[in-house]
Amino acid sequence: MSVGQKRSEIKYGMNVGIVLKEDQASGYITYGVVQKILTNSPTHPHGIKVRLMSGEVGRVKEIVK
């Protein structure tokens, strides 16, 4: 299981890199701070879906330390 696939890894206020729906083909990563966790299940194979403070929604691909 890779980074961003476990809901327990993601916390509000955390810096993350997400892939937006329109960027799935290119894999372009958008960075921001988690405002809300949208995925209810404990894991997801494509990454946990979150909303950033900027309002953008996507799946977590990396956690910024």
Rosetta blueprint (number, residue, H / E / L):
1 M L
2 S L
3 V L
4 G L
5 Q L
6 K E
7 R H
8 S H
9 E H
10 I L
11 K L
12 Y L
13 G L
14 M L
15 N E
16 V E
17 G E
18 I E
19 V E
20 L E
21 K H
22 E H
23 D H
24 Q L
25 A L
26 S L
27 G L
28 Y L
29 I L
30 T E
31 Y E
32 G E
33 V E
34 V E
35 Q E
36 K E
37 I E
38 L L
39 T L
40 N L
41 S L
42 P L
43 T E
44 H L
45 P L
46 H L
47 G L
48 I L
49 K E
50 V E
51 R E
52 L E
53 M L
54 S L
55 G L
56 E L
57 V E
58 G E
59 R E
60 V E
61 K E
62 E E
63 I E
64 V L
65 K L
